[in-house]
Amino acid sequence: MLAPTMPALRLAELTTVAVEALLALPHPVALLPVGSTEPHGPHLPLATDTLLSEHTCVLAARALRARGVAAVACPPLPYGVTHYADGFAGAISLSAATTEAMLRELCAAHRAAGFERVVVVNHHLEPAHLDAVTRAVAGVDGALFPTQLSRRWGRLLGEEFKKGECHAGSYESSLVLAARPELVDEAVRAELAEVPISLSKAMREGLTTFKAMGAARGYFGNPSAASAEEGRELYAHLVEMVVTEVCESLSIGTVVG
C-alpha cells in the first residue's frame, strides 16, 4: 500500500511538483475517463456517460493505490461519436476520425509524460464510438481499454445491462444516483414507464437512432427501478474490472476482493 501522504486522486488538482513525485513512485498509471455529451432521457444530465467514467476512475485510482499502484484520474474527454441521439436537444457529436485521433494523442501524451500505463475508462457505448476508442488505444504502446461489453465483465452488471436495455434506464440511473444524485430529476424519474427495448437487438436490425428504435423520450429500460444502492454495487464491479486489468498488465497480480 502506498503512503497516506500520496497526492490527490485527480491529476488536474496536482501541482507540477506533486506530479513529479507521483511519477517517481512504483507503477504510475493514468486513468483517462471518456464519455459523451448526449441526451439520457428526461431525468439524467447530458454528461451522464462522462461523469460515470470519471467516478469510476476516481474509485479505481483509490483501489489501485491500496495495491501499490500510483494511479490518478485524469481530466475527462467529454465528447465522442453521438449519432444515435440525433433529433434530441443536446446531442453533440464528433466524427469517428476526430474521436480516434484525439484519444490516440491523449494516450500517447500521457505515456510520453512518464506514466507506465494509460487506461481508457469509457461509458459511452455507441458502436462507432467504441470502434474509434478501440483503434486509438490499439495504436499506443502501454495503453489499455477495459470494457464492460466483454463477456468477462458484462455478466456482472445486472439483467438490464445484459439485455441491452441500458441507456438511461435502471443501470445508468443507479450509477448517477450513487455518484451525483443532485443531477437526477427524481420527480420525473419516478413517473417514467419501462421501455423494454433492447438497443443491441435494434442495432443488429439496422436501426440507427433512438427515435427509430422506439425510444421517443430517449431512454430504454426501467429508470424508476434505479437506486443508489444498486449504483454502488455496479461501481464495485466496474472498479474490479479496471483494477484487475491494470494489475494483470503490470504483472503484479491480484484483484479487488
DRENTI-783032 format. One record per residue (C-alpha): x, z, y. Coordinates in steps of 0.1 Angstrom, whole numbers, padded with zeros to 4 digits, always signed. Layout:
XZY ...
This chain:
+0000+0000+0000 +0013-0008+0035 +0017+0019+0060 -0013+0030+0081 +0006+0021+0112 +0000-0016+0104 -0012-0036+0134 -0048-0047+0140 -0066-0067+0114 -0073-0096+0138 -0044-0119+0147 -0058-0126+0182 -0057-0089+0191 -0020-0086+0184 +0009-0089+0208 +0037-0113+0200 +0059-0082+0192 +0033-0070+0167 +0031-0104+0151 +0069-0105+0148 +0068-0071+0130 +0040-0083+0107 +0058-0114+0097 +0088-0092+0086 +0066-0074+0061 +0061-0084+0025 +0038-0114+0020 +0024-0122+0055 -0009-0140+0049 -0031-0157+0075 -0068-0157+0066 -0085-0186+0085 -0123-0184+0090 -0141-0218+0091 -0178-0222+0099 -0202-0244+0119 -0224-0244+0149 -0258-0253+0135 -0294-0240+0131 -0301-0214+0105 -0339-0211+0106 -0358-0194+0134 -0343-0160+0127 -0305-0164+0124 -0279-0174+0150 -0262-0208+0152 -0229-0190+0145 -0241-0177+0111 -0215-0196+0089 -0187-0187+0113 -0195-0150+0115 -0198-0148+0077 -0164-0163+0073 -0149-0141+0099 -0164-0109+0085 -0152-0119+0050 -0117-0124+0064 -0115-0090+0081 -0127-0072+0050 -0103-0092+0028 -0074-0085+0052 -0081-0048+0048 -0083-0051+0010 -0051-0071+0008 -0032-0046+0029 -0042-0020+0004 -0024-0041-0022 +0008-0045-0002 +0000-0079+0014 +0004-0082+0052 -0028-0101+0058 -0045-0108+0091 -0078-0125+0100 -0072-0155+0124 -0095-0167+0152 -0122-0189+0136 -0128-0226+0137 -0165-0226+0146 -0173-0263+0143 -0174-0287+0113 -0194-0316+0099 -0230-0308+0106 -0253-0337+0098 -0279-0321+0076 -0293-0302+0106 -0299-0333+0126 -0331-0330+0146 -0328-0293+0153 -0316-0280+0186 -0281-0266+0185 -0267-0288+0157 -0232-0296+0170 -0211-0318+0146 -0176-0330+0144 -0167-0361+0123 -0152-0355+0089 -0119-0371+0101 -0116-0347+0131 -0125-0317+0110 -0099-0326+0084 -0072-0333+0110 -0079-0301+0129 -0079-0279+0099 -0047-0295+0084 -0029-0290+0117 -0041-0254+0119 -0030-0247+0083 +0004-0263+0090 +0008-0244+0122 +0002-0210+0106 +0027-0219+0079 +0053-0230+0105 +0047-0198+0124 +0060-0178+0093 +0030-0170+0072 +0037-0172+0035 +0002-0183+0028 -0027-0196+0049 -0061-0191+0033 -0092-0210+0044 -0124-0190+0041 -0154-0212+0046 -0192-0206+0046 -0204-0240+0057 -0213-0258+0025 -0223-0292+0036 -0207-0317+0012 -0189-0339+0038 -0176-0307+0054 -0164-0293+0021 -0146-0326+0013 -0129-0325+0046 -0117-0289+0041 -0105-0297+0006 -0085-0326+0018 -0070-0307+0047 -0059-0278+0025 -0045-0300-0002 -0022-0316+0024 -0004-0284+0033 +0020-0265+0010 +0011-0229+0008 -0025-0234+0019 -0054-0221-0003 -0091-0227-0003 -0110-0202-0025 -0146-0215-0028 -0178-0198-0037 -0190-0230-0052 -0167-0227-0081 -0182-0216-0114 -0158-0186-0114 -0173-0171-0082 -0207-0187-0076 -0222-0169-0106 -0216-0136-0089 -0236-0144-0057 -0272-0140-0068 -0300-0161-0081 -0309-0177-0048 -0273-0189-0043 -0271-0202-0079 -0304-0221-0074 -0292-0238-0042 -0319-0223-0020 -0294-0205+0002 -0295-0219+0037 -0307-0191+0059 -0326-0175+0030 -0321-0141+0014 -0284-0149+0007 -0273-0157+0042 -0298-0134+0059 -0285-0105+0039 -0249-0113+0048 -0257-0114+0085 -0277-0082+0083 -0247-0065+0067 -0222-0078+0094 -0241-0084+0126 -0277-0070+0123 -0283-0072+0160 -0282-0110+0158 -0311-0113+0133 -0346-0117+0148 -0363-0092+0125 -0398-0098+0137 -0396-0135+0129 -0377-0129+0096 -0403-0106+0082 -0430-0132+0085 -0412-0162+0070 -0427-0176+0039 -0404-0185+0010 -0393-0222+0009 -0384-0227-0028 -0365-0260-0024 -0330-0265-0039 -0306-0281-0014 -0283-0291-0042 -0311-0309-0060 -0323-0326-0028 -0287-0337-0021 -0285-0352-0056 -0317-0371-0048 -0300-0387-0018 -0318-0367+0010 -0296-0362+0040 -0313-0339+0064 -0331-0305+0061 -0363-0320+0075 -0363-0348+0050 -0358-0322+0023 -0389-0303+0034 -0374-0275+0054 -0395-0280+0086 -0381-0248+0101 -0345-0252+0090 -0343-0227+0062 -0345-0225+0024 -0351-0196+0001 -0366-0163+0010 -0354-0147+0042 -0380-0119+0041 -0364-0106+0009 -0330-0100+0026 -0313-0067+0031 -0281-0052+0044 -0275-0036+0011 -0276-0070-0007 -0253-0083+0020 -0227-0056+0013 -0228-0063-0024 -0223-0100-0017 -0194-0093+0006 -0178-0073-0022 -0178-0104-0044 -0166-0127-0016 -0137-0103-0009 -0129-0102-0046 -0127-0140-0045 -0103-0141-0016 -0081-0112-0027 -0079-0124-0063 -0068-0159-0055 -0043-0147-0029 -0028-0123-0053 -0026-0149-0081 -0010-0173-0057 +0017-0147-0048 +0021-0137-0084 +0015-0101-0075 -0013-0097-0100 -0045-0077-0098 -0079-0080-0083 -0104-0060-0064 -0119-0033-0087 
